[in-house]
């Protein structure tokens, strides 16, 4: 077994996984997994630049993670950065800060690379023979990947919970017009994804990342977030629609009072739920299999 660390830095959150991985079998024993909401993508859709305060929040999390990696004795580290840092004019400020703190350069990966990591992480424990459609709803982008044991087709599109919230939402809760604008963006993105990925032909829809797991936790009626109950839970299309409607009519204070919604997701979970609902309806899926294992697990496996 090789002790490795993987960091996934997205538009909304930065996450760390330290694990022992068997390089041949891909077996993974998790030692530490954590997430910090840093909102690195704050304002990027509008300004094209990473905000100084967003960079500092991200660097503070990196300093914390550096201590954990050192204490657990990880032999190798891979730092992957996704949508926000792909889009930013001043991404060199981000790269230089990460190198100074962690000693490795963040790999600003393409959407297709992001999709491949997500697929590997999400399907490693699923041993069915059917084709999977893996959907990773992030802060700035959403990845669509189909395949069985290997990726057959992938597409990243620029709809995510942070990007859509910043682009369209001005009221709390969103007006009907704002919700419709989000839906319109998602539907256009689904048209783009369908040009590359056969999104309606997969046997099983697998959903990843915080928007999906949060909707699942609400649908399951959990009073506290429990990843063991969420991982591989099957959430019906009806439950997703019901949770989305509930969120659409709720105020910020009402959403903040739902214990399974992370404080950093309270303002963006409505957009995330709308993305998920639109995907389910377009795909024609009766349910979503929720996975807690995602791009982060794919990164750790790639290190080993």
Order of alpha helices (4+ residues) and beta strands (2+ residues): beta-beta-beta-alpha-alpha-beta-alpha-alpha-beta-alpha-beta-beta-beta-alpha-alpha-beta-alpha-alpha-beta-alpha-alpha-alpha-beta-alpha
